[in-house]
């Protein structure tokens, strides 16, 4: 698997026209001098994510900036093995993009969510379907054997492209969305709607289940 516009293009154009009109008694034509000052255009050169270093660099943008240096980084490496790229010193775990899947999707979550996340990975490795994974974790959460902390946050950095800027780590056309886990919460208990009212507005997804969470999606377009 692999905060904000990441394509920065500066374009400035100023045109100064100085016209010097000859003396009316002079038969020469009017002389027009044009000076154009064009600012340099900064162009981002995106390249494919093709190394473990690139996987780590791009995935760290899912984490809050202040927490990136101390975040633990895990996920599938370039060889397709699930590994720990580095240990962490703070509350964040960063999951790199899975290059076997289409598009880009990296995540950062609170370390207390790791049992829930790890259980999902284990069930997928067993070949369980999404519906089966949901049902199994629902039963385990209700039984008290699978802890899901209320208020723990998941940050998702995602987009259609797997090209990135090696200088900043920014992935082409990628955006952030946020999930705040509220196990078994409902629209009634939170006051949130069950579908988004408008872009970037919070709403509750999977209400009444172990996977109930507040969803905050990005604004579409260039806003």
Buried (B, 14 or more C-beta within 10 A) or exposed (E): BBEEEBEEEEEEEEEEEEEEEEEEEEEEEEEEEEEEEEEEEEEBEBEEBEEBEBBBBBBBBBBEEEBBEBBBBBBBBBEEEEEEBEEBEBBBBBBBBBBEEEBBBBBBBBBBBBBBBEBBBEBEEEEBEEEEBBEBBBEBBEEEEBBBBEEBBBBBBBBEBBBBBBEEBBBBBBBBBBBBBBBBBBBEEBEBEEEBEEEBBBBBBBBBBBBBBBBBBBEEEEE
